[in-house]
């Protein structure tokens, strides 16, 4: 690992798995961002990173306290995320993160594979040496988290690895399409499948090698395969749970 990777890995480890709202609001437009926009960004990022899992209830009172907002913008953010399919409302109980069926998981993995392969292809020429150092650090963090069986840290490092690549693609519309599909993919299930976590980490290593080599086509193919094989594993697992 190069010096950038070592420094990045140490910084990541020092953060642990604590939920930090500042992370989710870092992309906001400061004072120009409305409270509803900030709440949506916070919740979407939290769902994407797996801090809120499929089937988990989102307690409105706790969210208003965490975001230091009145209930109105939080309630509106939950309503809008429900309209986008990220949340489901249960009468008299509240909002829950939407759960995913095996058939939906299979369909989404095919779409994600195409979109994220394209995003990777577009991103490779734009990634800076600092970006490569961070990707290396995140890959090392995934290894470290898996050895410690710290699924929260593994999940977060995985998300940040992918998010860094896609945000470098230079296409906000493409990024938005990818973001809309991530919560509909039961990533946490992946870590429960024997052998799948290490296989996923190995795929990240192979992908990083092609990115560092500047081979956009090869990196795109590896990313597409990474998403497809993960999706196939998740779908198979979910179908077995229904038997």
C-alpha positions in Angstrom: 0.0 0.0 0.0 1.4 3.5 -0.8 1.7 6.3 1.7 -1.6 7.9 0.7 -3.4 4.5 1.1 -1.9 4.0 4.6 -2.8 7.5 5.7 -6.3 7.1 4.4 -6.8 3.7 6.0 -5.7 5.1 9.4 -8.1 8.0 9.1 -10.9 5.6 8.2 -10.2 3.3 11.1 -10.1 6.2 13.5 -13.7 7.2 12.4 -15.0 3.8 13.5 -18.6 3.1 12.7 -20.3 6.0 14.4 -23.1 7.7 12.4 -22.0 11.2 11.6 -24.6 13.5 10.1 -21.9 15.8 8.8 -20.9 13.1 6.3 -24.4 13.0 4.8 -24.7 16.8 4.6 -21.3 17.4 3.0 -22.8 17.6 -0.5 -25.5 20.1 0.5 -25.4 23.7 -0.7 -25.0 25.2 2.7 -27.6 27.9 3.5 -29.1 27.5 0.0 -30.2 24.0 0.8 -33.7 23.8 2.3 -34.3 21.7 5.4 -36.3 19.3 3.3 -33.4 18.9 0.9 -31.0 18.4 3.7 -33.3 15.8 5.3 -33.7 13.9 2.0 -29.9 13.9 1.5 -29.3 12.7 5.0 -31.8 9.9 4.8 -30.9 8.8 1.3 -27.2 8.6 2.1 -28.0 6.7 5.3 -30.1 4.2 3.4 -27.5 3.9 0.7 -24.7 3.2 3.2 -26.9 0.6 5.0 -27.2 2.5 8.2 -31.0 2.0 7.8 -31.7 -1.5 6.5 -34.6 -2.9 4.5 -37.6 -3.4 6.8 -36.2 -1.0 9.5 -38.5 1.7 10.9 -37.4 5.3 10.7 -38.5 7.0 13.9 -39.5 10.5 13.1 -38.9 11.9 16.5 -35.3 10.7 16.6 -34.7 12.0 13.1 -35.9 15.5 14.0 -33.5 15.5 17.0 -30.6 14.1 15.0 -31.0 16.7 12.3 -31.9 19.5 14.7 -35.1 20.2 12.6 -38.8 20.7 13.3 -41.0 17.7 12.4 -42.4 19.3 9.3 -39.4 19.1 6.9 -38.6 15.6 8.2 -42.1 14.5 7.6 -42.0 15.9 4.1 -38.7 14.3 3.3 -40.1 10.9 4.4 -43.2 11.5 2.2 -41.0 12.3 -0.9 -38.7 9.3 -0.3 -41.8 7.1 0.0 -42.9 8.4 -3.4 -39.5 7.5 -4.8 -39.9 3.9 -3.6 -37.2 4.1 -1.0 -39.6 3.9 1.9 -42.9 2.2 2.6 -45.5 3.6 5.0 -47.3 1.2 7.3 -50.6 2.5 8.7 -50.4 3.6 12.4 -46.7 2.5 12.5 -44.8 4.9 10.3 -42.2 4.8 7.6 -40.0 1.8 6.9 -37.1 1.2 4.5 -38.6 -0.7 1.5 -37.8 -4.4 1.4 -36.7 -6.1 -1.8 -38.1 -9.3 -3.3 -35.8 -11.9 -5.1 -37.3 -11.0 -8.5 -36.8 -7.3 -7.9 -33.2 -7.9 -6.8 -32.5 -9.9 -9.9 -33.9 -7.2 -12.2 -32.1 -4.4 -10.4 -28.8 -6.1 -10.5 -28.9 -6.3 -14.3 -29.8 -2.6 -14.5 -27.2 -1.6 -11.9 -24.5 -3.6 -13.7 -25.1 -1.6 -16.9 -25.2 1.8 -15.2 -22.3 1.2 -12.9 -20.1 -0.3 -15.6 -20.7 2.8 -17.7 -20.0 5.1 -14.7 -16.7 3.3 -14.1 -15.7 3.6 -17.7 -16.4 7.4 -17.6 -14.7 7.8 -14.2 -11.3 6.2 -14.7 -9.8 9.0 -16.8 -11.0 11.5 -14.2 -9.6 9.9 -11.0 -6.7 11.8 -9.5 -3.8 10.3 -7.5 -5.5 11.4 -4.3 -8.6 9.5 -5.5 -6.6 6.4 -6.1 -5.0 6.7 -2.7 -8.4 6.9 -1.1 -9.7 3.9 -3.1 -6.7 1.9 -2.0 -7.3 2.9 1.6 -11.0 2.0 1.4 -10.1 -1.5 0.0 -7.7 -2.0 2.9 -10.5 -0.8 5.3 -12.8 -3.5 3.8 -10.2 -6.1 4.5 -9.6 -4.9 8.0 -13.3 -4.6 8.8 -14.0 -8.1 7.5 -11.2 -9.6 9.6 -12.8 -8.0 12.6 -16.3 -9.0 11.5 -17.3 -5.4 11.7 -20.1 -5.4 9.1 -21.0 -1.7 9.7 -17.5 -0.5 8.8 -17.3 -3.0 5.9 -20.6 -1.7 4.5 -19.5 2.0 4.8 -16.2 1.4 3.2 -17.9 -0.5 0.3 -20.3 2.4 -0.2 -17.6 5.0 -0.1 -15.5 3.0 -2.6 -18.3 2.9 -5.1 -19.5 6.5 -4.5 -16.1 7.9 -5.1 -15.9 6.2 -8.5 -19.4 7.1 -9.6 -19.1 10.8 -8.5 -16.0 11.1 -10.8 -18.0 10.0 -13.9 -18.9 13.6 -14.7 -22.6 12.8 -15.2 -25.0 13.9 -12.5 -27.9 12.2 -14.2 -26.1 8.9 -14.3 -25.2 9.3 -10.7 -28.8 10.0 -9.8 -30.0 6.9 -11.6 -27.4 4.7 -9.7 -28.3 6.3 -6.4 -32.0 5.6 -7.0 -31.3 1.9 -7.3 -28.8 1.3 -4.5 -31.3 1.2 -1.7 -33.3 -1.4 -3.7 -30.4 -3.8 -3.5 -30.1 -5.9 -0.3 -26.3 -5.4 0.2 -26.4 -6.4 3.8 -27.6 -9.9 2.7 -24.4 -10.2 0.7 -22.2 -10.3 3.9 -24.3 -13.1 5.3 -23.6 -15.5 2.4 -20.6 -17.9 3.1 -17.6 -16.9 1.1 -19.3 -14.0 -0.6 -17.7 -11.2 1.4 -14.1 -12.2 0.7 -15.0 -12.8 -3.0 -16.4 -9.2 -3.1 -13.3 -7.8 -1.5 -11.1 -9.7 -4.0 -13.2 -8.2 -6.8 -12.5 -4.7 -5.4 -8.8 -5.5 -5.5 -8.9 -6.6 -9.1 -11.0 -3.6 -10.0 -8.6 -1.2 -8.3 -5.7 -2.7 -10.2 -7.4 -1.9 -13.6 -8.3 1.6 -12.4 -4.7 2.2 -11.4 -3.5 0.9 -14.7 -5.9 3.4 -16.5 -7.7 0.6 -18.3 -11.2 2.0 -18.4 -12.7 -0.8 -20.5 -11.3 -3.5 -18.2 -12.4 -1.7 -15.1 -15.9 -1.2 -16.5 -16.2 -4.9 -17.3 -15.0 -5.9 -13.8 -17.5 -3.5 -12.2 -20.3 -4.9 -14.2 -19.4 -8.4 -13.3 -19.0 -7.5 -9.7 -22.6 -6.2 -9.5 -24.0 -9.1 -11.5 -22.3 -11.8 -9.4 -23.3 -10.0 -6.2 -26.9 -9.7 -7.4 -27.0 -13.4 -8.4 -25.8 -14.4 -4.9 -28.3 -12.2 -3.2 -31.2 -13.4 -5.3 -30.4 -17.0 -4.8 -30.1 -16.4 -1.0 -33.4 -14.6 -0.9 -35.2 -17.3 -2.8 -33.9 -19.9 -0.4 -35.3 -17.9 2.5 -38.8 -18.1 1.0 -38.8 -21.9 0.8 
